[in-house]
Amino acid sequence: MKKLFLCAALLAQTLLAVAAEAPATPASAADAMTDAEVRKIDAAAAKVTLRHAEIRSLDMPAMTMVFQAHDKRLLDGLKVGDKVRFKAAHEGGQFIVTAIEAAK
């Protein structure tokens, strides 16, 4: 019985040491930004048309589509033809841009 307890204690100690050395978890797909090009802006309706790369968090292939802006101010300063990176979500039956920035 002592040997079993000792083995369990050594196993637990080894697992804790391995966990401490494990690399940090990479950002989740939901946190990833997607590359796109601005094709059209409808500031009054808070909508933007983007030609975008695959959006892994939404399991969506590359395409051109219209997104509703989560906040109208996200579209401030955007111009047709701008290269951007953005985050999107699917809420209430709509695809929504939750963040957008100029591509680097």
Buried (B, 14 or more C-beta within 10 A) or exposed (E): EEEEEEEEEEEEEEEEEEEEEEEEEEEEEEEEBBBBBBBEBEEEEBBBBBBBBEBEBBEBEEEEBBBBBBEEEBBEEBEEEBEBBBBBBEEEEEBBBBBBEEEE
